[in-house]
Structures are given as C-alpha cells and as structure tokens.
Amino acid sequence: MRLLIVGTLEGQLITASKIAMDRGAAVTHAASIEEMLKVLRAGRGADLVMADVGLDIAELIARLQGERFHLPVVACGVKTDASAAVSAIRAGAKEYIPLPPDPEMIAAVLAAVARDQSSVIYRDGAMAAVVRLAEQIAPSDASILVTGESGSGKEVISRYVHSRSNRADKPFISINCAAIPEHLLESELFGHEKGAFTGAIARRVGKFEEADGGTLLLDEISEMDVRLQAKLLRAIQERVIDRVGGTKPVPVDIRIIATSNRDLAESVRTGTFREDLLYRLNVVNLKLPPLRERPSDILELANHFVERYARENGVAKRPISEDARRMLLSNPWPGNVRELENTMHRAVLLASADEIDLDAIRMPDGSPISGGRTADARIAADAAATAEAINRVLVGRTVADVERDLILDTLDHCLGNRTHAAKILGISIRTLRNKLNQYADEGLDVPGPGEARVAVA
C-alpha cells in the first residue's frame, strides 16, 4: 500500500504517517497540491491520498482528475472541522479521518483500500475455475490477456493476480486505453520530456516507468491505435521505452496484463490489432464468464455490496428479502457485476423497511427493474437458489457427516442394492461395504437388499 500525505498539519500528520508505516504502508509527503502533482508526475505513485482538510479538496480532486491520476482521497482534520469535513465529502473525498489520528481508523481505511483492490468475491464453479488458473499463473512473469464483457471484473481479477505474484510488494499501475485521447496515450504510457509538445510544462514519468518492478494493466487494449501498438510491442519485447521527446531509452522491468471486451482474433483479421502483439500478450488467457452464466455468484456479490455500501454510507445493514433475492437471480444483468454493484448501492440508499425488498431494487431513474425472464434465466435462477439452499444446509457439518448421509440416502434410493448404489456414488462395492459395516457398528439403520430405511417422526 502506497500512501501520499498532502498538507501541513505537521505534528498530527507526522503521527498519522507513522501509524500508516507501522501498518506496512509506504508513505510519501507533499506540503501542497502542486507538490503532490510533482510527486505523481515523477512516477512515485500512490494507492491512496490522505489530504489535510484545510486544503481545497475540490481543487485537489479536480487537479488529480485533470492530469488523469485516478486515486481515492481521504480528508483529515481536527475534530472541530465539522463543516470542512462535510465539504470535503461533498467534493468527492471517500472518507474523513479526525485528528489526532486513531490508529484503528487509519488501519481500517488502509485495509479497506487494499481489500477493494485485490479481493475476488465468488461462489460459482465457473468463476472458481478462473480463479484457480489465476492463482496457478500468478507467480510467473508471463503476460496475461483477460477477456470478458464490460463490467465482468477484468480489473479485479488482474489485481488479484498481482496480489499473489512475486511482484505483490511493487506497484500495480492501471491505464484505460479507451479513456485517453489517442494523441495523449503515448505520453501516458511512456512519459514525456519538458517541451516535447504543446502543454508539456514539465517532465512526466509514464505508466511503464511508474510500474517498474511491478505490474502494468493495459485496460481495453483493443482501443489502442495500431501505430502505437508497434511501440508497445517493442517495449514489451526489449524491456525499454522511449519518452516522448527523449534522447535515450529507459529500461523497465514489468509484467503486462491486458484486458479486452472484444474478440482480438477478429480485430487481427480486420487489421485493427497487430497479430504479433496478440501473440506476445496472450501467453495465458483468463476468460471471465458474464454474470448471467455464473448465477451462484449473484447473491454472494449482492450481499457483499450491501455490507460495503451500508458501511460506507453509515446506515444499518439490512438483509435482502426472499422476493428481492428471486428477482436478483432472475435478472439477466447485461452490465454484469458493475450493474449489480450499482443496483445494490441504490438499494441500500432506498431501502426503508427492515429488509431490502423489491421496492428498493430499482433502475437509476427510479423505475422498477423489469422482471422479464427467459427460460434459461429461470433455470439458472432455480439452480442458484437450490445451490444456495444446499450450501446453507451443509455449512457447519463435517465431511464425515455429509458423506454418511449421502451414502445412506443413495442406498435408500436403491432399495438397499449395494451394486447400484456404488455405481451412483462412484466408489467400489468393497468401499461401500466397509462404510456400511462402520455405520452398522455405530448403531445406525442400514437397509438390507430390497429394504428402505424406516422414517422416524
């Protein structure tokens, strides 16, 4: 975790800095907004900005956004700064920390940022397979291509890979290739020297240098101009970059992760993406299934977002009603996890009853979410509901207990036929007999051939 502290509340900010460092954060100081920007331009990046509330927080956030530094900002000030705290939150600060600093509060803020950056919430088997592959390849330096629909969690799984890599203690730097104008993207990636072009008022280190030693995420790389792709390919192959307006190459040591919501093979065929770059990036492909194809994740994610936004908005966490759960499972979620997150954020704010009910599950304009369900959606929702019910039943039980009930229920279903039961269970007849002898010795009712267990009221 890299923390950038901005401001001049010297004694109290120094104390906050020491607390953060004790919690494992790497801390950089800047006395003013301008000095903060100099630090960031020099490539000494940050995961979180902690700013003195006496500064103009609205200007600070606007300056960050104006230079395309996308960082969460936490304001801090003395406890009597109530109006300044409210103004800071309204200006876009994520949180307010009163000073003198409370160690537990600072630790909680740092932990929340770290958790949001690297946690993957899932239950569905389709997503579990992707996570297992991600864990397998994380320790290597292989380039990774993450594909999937918009909102399916491509940046989340990328951060997860970094957090489990040998570069986890180094920077994770992300750049959205679709959000930056074409004429600025080269400078954003490779940096520039002062005077390299109109508006280049100072040297700026690019994302490649900022990520040195760590991981660089090229988000939505399919949107990059094909001419810039050639320069990117050279940088990946030779591990050197050229700043715009620079006179000598700069060595870099990074791992590349790229994401795309398009079929890059089709882009190669149409001439909008270089084939050699695709081969260089696509050493391993993590293909994220859309949310509609992993229904068991829907309620898991919904509960996670409810807890998160209840905490962030200072309201009580309400359970999701049964009707609302059914509706969440039946919705096709074309916007994937991002759409579900926004929906649950709204639900936390709109809910007025003891539960989050159907009335709180609404579109951004306040209209109800349409309940249109395809046959596939109904099947998926029913399957997810069944899986959730089974999981609730199994939680708290030992493997031996679950195995015993499965064997006896299967034998009961087969009317005591050992051969049929063993085939269904996928075990040998000898293993089945040994288990049944064990259960009989424990005093359990084991049906004989042609029998079923006697139900006990």
C-alpha positions in Angstrom: 0.0 0.0 0.0 1.4 3.4 -1.1 0.1 6.4 0.8 0.6 10.0 -0.2 0.0 12.5 2.6 -0.7 16.1 1.5 -0.8 19.1 3.8 1.0 21.0 6.6 -0.7 19.8 9.9 2.8 18.8 10.8 2.7 17.1 14.2 -0.6 15.3 13.6 0.1 14.3 10.0 3.5 13.0 11.1 1.8 10.9 13.7 -0.7 9.6 11.0 2.3 8.9 8.8 4.0 6.8 11.5 0.8 4.9 12.2 0.4 4.1 8.4 4.0 2.9 8.2 3.6 0.7 11.2 0.7 -0.9 9.3 3.0 -1.6 6.4 2.2 1.4 4.1 5.0 3.1 2.1 4.4 6.8 2.8 5.4 9.9 0.8 4.7 13.5 1.9 3.8 16.6 -0.1 3.2 20.0 1.5 0.8 21.3 -1.2 -1.4 20.3 -4.1 1.3 21.4 -6.5 4.0 19.3 -4.7 1.6 16.4 -4.7 1.4 16.6 -8.5 5.1 16.8 -8.8 5.4 13.6 -6.8 2.9 11.8 -9.0 4.4 13.1 -12.3 7.8 11.8 -11.1 6.4 8.3 -11.0 6.3 8.0 -7.2 2.8 6.7 -7.4 0.2 6.2 -4.7 -2.8 3.9 -3.9 -4.4 6.5 -1.6 -4.1 10.2 -0.9 -4.6 11.5 2.6 -5.2 15.3 2.4 -5.3 18.0 5.1 -8.9 19.2 5.1 -7.6 22.8 5.3 -6.6 22.4 1.6 -9.1 23.0 -1.2 -10.2 19.3 -1.5 -12.4 20.1 -4.5 -9.4 21.7 -6.3 -7.1 18.8 -5.2 -9.5 16.2 -6.7 -10.1 18.3 -9.9 -6.3 18.6 -10.4 -5.8 14.9 -10.0 -8.6 14.2 -12.5 -7.2 16.8 -14.9 -3.9 15.0 -15.0 -5.6 11.6 -15.2 -4.4 10.4 -11.7 -7.4 8.3 -10.6 -6.8 7.9 -6.8 -9.1 7.7 -3.8 -8.8 10.7 -1.5 -9.3 10.7 2.3 -9.6 14.0 4.1 -8.3 14.5 7.6 -8.5 17.4 10.1 -9.1 18.3 13.7 -12.4 17.1 15.2 -13.9 20.6 15.3 -13.7 20.9 11.5 -17.2 19.6 11.0 -18.2 21.9 8.2 -14.9 21.3 6.4 -15.4 17.6 6.8 -18.8 17.8 5.2 -17.5 19.9 2.3 -14.6 17.5 1.7 -17.0 14.6 1.4 -19.3 16.5 -0.9 -16.2 17.4 -3.0 -15.5 13.7 -3.6 -13.4 12.6 -0.6 -14.1 8.9 0.2 -13.7 9.3 3.9 -12.9 11.8 6.7 -10.5 10.9 9.5 -10.5 13.2 12.6 -7.2 14.2 14.1 -5.4 13.4 16.3 -5.3 10.2 14.4 -6.9 7.0 15.7 -4.6 4.0 14.8 -7.5 1.7 14.3 -9.4 4.0 12.0 -6.3 4.5 9.8 -5.6 0.8 9.8 -9.3 0.2 8.8 -9.1 2.7 5.9 -5.8 1.2 4.6 -7.3 -2.3 4.9 -10.5 -1.3 3.1 -8.5 0.1 0.1 -6.3 -3.0 0.0 -9.3 -5.2 0.2 -11.2 -3.4 -2.6 -8.1 -3.6 -4.8 -7.4 -7.3 -4.5 -10.4 -9.3 -3.3 -12.4 -11.5 -5.6 -15.9 -12.5 -4.4 -17.3 -15.7 -6.0 -19.1 -18.9 -5.3 -20.0 -20.2 -8.7 -17.9 -23.1 -10.2 -17.4 -21.2 -13.5 -15.7 -18.3 -11.7 -13.8 -20.7 -9.3 -12.1 -22.3 -12.3 -10.9 -18.9 -13.5 -9.6 -18.0 -10.0 -7.7 -21.4 -9.8 -6.0 -20.6 -13.1 -5.2 -17.1 -12.0 -3.5 -18.5 -8.8 -1.5 -21.0 -10.8 0.0 -18.4 -13.2 0.3 -15.6 -10.7 3.9 -16.4 -9.5 5.2 -16.4 -13.1 6.1 -13.3 -15.2 4.0 -14.5 -18.2 1.9 -11.9 -19.9 -1.8 -12.4 -19.4 -4.8 -11.5 -21.6 -8.1 -11.1 -19.6 -11.2 -11.2 -21.7 -14.9 -10.8 -20.9 -17.8 -8.5 -21.2 -17.8 -5.0 -19.8 -18.4 -5.0 -16.1 -17.5 -8.6 -15.6 -14.5 -7.9 -13.3 -11.4 -7.9 -15.6 -9.5 -5.3 -13.5 -10.5 -7.1 -10.3 -9.0 -10.4 -11.4 -5.9 -8.6 -12.7 -5.3 -7.0 -9.3 -5.9 -10.5 -7.8 -3.1 -11.9 -9.9 -0.8 -9.1 -8.9 -1.5 -9.6 -5.2 -0.5 -13.2 -5.5 2.6 -12.7 -7.7 6.2 -12.3 -6.8 5.7 -8.6 -7.5 3.0 -8.1 -4.9 5.0 -5.6 -2.9 5.7 -3.5 -6.0 3.3 -1.1 -7.9 0.2 -2.2 -9.7 -0.5 0.5 -12.3 -3.6 0.6 -14.5 -4.3 2.7 -17.6 -7.5 2.6 -19.5 -6.6 2.8 -23.2 -10.2 3.6 -24.2 -10.5 6.6 -21.9 -7.4 8.6 -23.0 -7.4 10.5 -26.3 -5.1 8.9 -28.9 -2.7 11.8 -29.1 -2.1 11.6 -25.3 -1.9 7.9 -24.8 1.7 7.6 -26.0 2.8 10.2 -23.4 0.7 8.5 -20.7 2.4 5.1 -21.4 5.9 6.2 -22.0 6.2 9.7 -20.4 7.5 12.8 -21.9 10.2 15.4 -21.5 9.5 19.1 -20.8 8.7 20.9 -24.0 8.1 17.7 -26.0 4.8 19.1 -27.2 2.4 21.9 -26.5 1.3 21.6 -22.9 4.3 19.5 -21.8 5.2 22.0 -19.0 7.3 19.5 -17.1 8.9 16.1 -17.4 6.4 13.4 -16.6 7.1 9.7 -16.0 4.8 7.4 -17.9 3.0 4.3 -16.7 5.7 1.9 -17.8 8.3 3.6 -15.5 5.8 4.1 -12.7 5.1 0.3 -12.8 8.8 -0.6 -12.8 9.3 -3.8 -10.8 5.5 -4.4 -10.6 2.6 -5.0 -12.9 1.1 -2.8 -15.7 -2.5 -3.3 -16.6 -3.4 -2.1 -20.1 -7.2 -1.9 -19.8 -9.3 -2.3 -23.0 -6.1 -2.6 -25.2 -8.3 -3.3 -28.2 -9.0 0.5 -28.4 -5.3 1.4 -28.9 -4.3 2.8 -32.3 -2.4 0.3 -34.4 0.6 2.6 -34.8 1.0 2.9 -31.1 0.8 -0.9 -30.8 4.1 -1.2 -32.7 5.8 0.9 -30.0 4.1 -1.1 -27.3 5.4 -4.3 -28.9 9.0 -3.0 -28.8 8.6 -2.0 -25.2 7.4 -5.5 -24.2 10.0 -7.4 -26.2 13.0 -5.3 -25.4 12.0 -4.1 -21.9 13.0 -0.5 -22.8 10.9 2.6 -23.5 11.5 6.0 -25.1 9.9 9.0 -23.5 8.2 11.4 -25.9 10.9 14.0 -26.7 13.6 11.9 -25.0 17.1 11.1 -26.3 17.9 7.8 -24.7 16.0 4.6 -24.0 14.9 3.8 -20.4 15.0 0.2 -19.1 11.9 -1.1 -17.4 11.0 -4.4 -15.6 7.3 -5.0 -15.6 4.7 -7.7 -16.0 2.0 -6.9 -18.6 -1.7 -7.8 -18.1 -4.0 -6.6 -20.9 -7.8 -6.7 -21.0 -10.3 -6.6 -23.8 -14.1 -6.9 -24.2 -13.7 -7.6 -27.9 -12.6 -10.6 -29.9 -9.0 -9.7 -30.6 -8.6 -12.5 -33.2 -11.4 -10.8 -35.1 -9.6 -7.5 -34.7 -6.5 -9.1 -36.2 -8.5 -10.2 -39.2 -9.9 -6.7 -39.7 -6.5 -5.1 -39.4 -7.2 -3.1 -36.2 -4.9 -5.1 -34.0 -1.4 -6.5 -34.6 -1.1 -10.3 -34.7 2.4 -10.3 -33.2 1.2 -8.1 -30.3 -1.7 -10.5 -29.7 0.7 -13.5 -29.5 3.0 -11.5 -27.2 0.1 -10.7 -24.8 -1.9 -13.9 -25.0 0.5 -16.2 -23.2 -2.3 -17.1 -20.8 -6.0 -16.1 -21.3 -8.2 -15.6 -18.3 -11.7 -15.6 -19.8 -14.3 -14.2 -17.4 -17.8 -15.6 -17.8 -20.6 -13.0 -17.8 -22.6 -12.8 -14.5 -25.7 -14.4 -16.1 -23.5 -17.6 -16.7 -22.5 -17.8 -13.0 -25.8 -17.4 -11.1 -24.4 -18.7 -7.8 -22.3 -15.5 -7.7 -25.2 -13.1 -7.8 -26.4 -13.3 -4.2 -22.8 -13.7 -2.9 -21.9 -10.4 -4.7 -25.2 -8.7 -3.7 -24.7 -9.4 0.0 -21.1 -8.2 -0.3 -22.2 -4.9 -1.9 -24.9 -4.4 0.7 -22.5 -4.8 3.5 -19.9 -2.5 1.8 -22.3 0.4 1.0 -24.1 0.2 4.3 -20.8 0.7 6.0 -19.7 3.5 3.6 -23.0 5.3 4.0 -23.3 4.9 7.7 -26.6 3.0 7.6 -27.7 -0.2 9.1 -27.1 -3.4 7.1 -30.4 -4.9 6.0 -30.9 -8.4 4.8 -32.2 -9.0 1.3 -35.8 -10.2 1.2 -36.7 -13.5 -0.3 -38.7 -11.8 -3.1 -35.8 -9.5 -3.9 -33.4 -12.4 -3.9 -35.5 -14.2 -6.5 -35.7 -11.1 -8.6 -31.9 -10.6 -8.5 -31.4 -14.2 -9.6 -33.8 -13.9 -12.5 -32.4 -10.6 -13.9 -30.1 -11.1 -16.9 -27.6 -8.4 -15.7 -26.4 -7.1 -19.1 -24.0 -4.8 -17.3 -22.6 -7.7 -15.3 -21.0 -7.2 -11.8 -20.8 -3.4 -12.3 -24.5 -3.1 -12.9 -25.3 -5.4 -9.9 -23.0 -3.2 -7.7 -24.7 0.0 -8.7 -28.1 -1.6 -8.2 -27.3 -2.8 -4.6 -25.7 0.6 -3.8 -29.0 2.2 -4.8 -31.0 -0.4 -2.8 -29.0 0.3 0.4 -29.9 4.0 0.0 -33.6 3.4 -1.0 -34.5 0.7 1.5 -36.8 1.9 4.3 -38.2 -1.4 5.7 -36.4 -4.0 7.9 -35.3 -5.8 4.7 -34.1 -4.7 1.3 -37.3 -5.5 -0.6 -38.4 -5.4 -4.2 -39.3 -1.7 -3.9 -35.7 -0.8 -3.3 -34.3 -2.7 -6.3 -34.7 -0.1 -9.0 -33.1 1.4 -12.1 -31.1 4.6 -11.9 -34.1 6.7 -12.8 -36.2 5.1 -10.0 -38.2 2.8 -12.2 -38.5 -0.9 -11.2 -36.2 -3.3 -12.8 -38.1 -5.3 -15.4 -38.7 -8.9 -14.3 -38.5 -10.3 -17.8 -37.1 -13.8 -17.6 -36.1 -16.2 -20.3 -36.5 -19.9 -19.8 -32.7 -20.1 -19.4 -32.8 -17.4 -16.8 -35.5 -19.2 -14.9 -33.5 -22.4 -14.9 -30.3 -20.6 -13.8 -32.1 -18.8 -11.1 -33.7 -22.0 -9.8 -30.4 -23.8 -9.9 -28.7 -21.0 -8.0 -31.5 -20.9 -5.4 -31.2 -24.7 -4.9 -27.4 -24.5 -4.6 -27.7 -21.7 -2.0 -30.2 -23.8 0.0 -27.9 -26.8 -0.1 -25.0 -24.7 1.0 -26.9 -23.4 3.9 -27.8 -26.9 5.0 -24.1 -28.1 4.7 -22.5 -25.2 6.5 -21.3 -26.3 10.0 -21.3 -30.0 9.2 -18.3 -32.3 9.0 -17.3 -34.0 5.8 -17.8 -37.4 7.5 -21.4 -36.5 8.4 -22.2 -35.3 4.8 -20.6 -38.4 3.4 -22.5 -40.7 5.6 -25.9 -39.1 4.8 -25.1 -39.2 1.1 -24.2 -42.9 1.2 -27.3 -43.9 3.2 -29.7 -41.8 1.2 -28.3 -43.2 -2.1 -28.6 -46.8 -0.7 -32.2 -46.0 0.5 -33.0 -44.7 -3.0 -31.7 -48.0 -4.5 -33.8 -50.0 -2.0 -30.6 -51.5 -0.5 -29.0 -52.6 -3.7 -25.3 -52.2 -3.0 -24.1 -52.6 -6.6 -26.4 -49.9 -7.9 -25.6 -47.5 -5.0 -21.8 -48.0 -5.5 -22.2 -47.1 -9.2 -24.2 -44.0 -8.5 -21.7 -42.9 -5.8 -18.7 -43.7 -8.0 -17.0 -45.9 -5.4 -16.1 -49.6 -5.3 -18.5 -52.1 -3.9 -15.8 -53.0 -1.3 -15.5 -49.4 -0.1 -19.3 -49.2 0.1 -19.5 -52.4 2.2 -16.7 -51.1 4.6 -18.6 -47.9 5.1 -21.9 -49.7 5.7 -20.3 -52.0 8.2 -18.9 -49.0 10.0 -22.3 -47.3 10.2 -23.9 -50.5 11.5 -21.3 -50.8 14.2 -22.2 -47.2 15.2 -25.8 -48.3 15.6 -27.2 -46.7 12.5 -30.1 -48.2 10.5 -28.5 -49.7 7.3 -31.1 -51.0 4.9 -30.6 -54.6 3.6 -31.2 -55.6 0.0 -34.8 -54.8 -1.0 -35.3 -52.6 2.0 -35.5 -48.9 2.7 -34.8 -47.1 6.0 -37.6 -46.6 8.3 -38.6 -43.0 8.6 -38.6 -41.7 12.2 -41.2 -39.0 13.0 
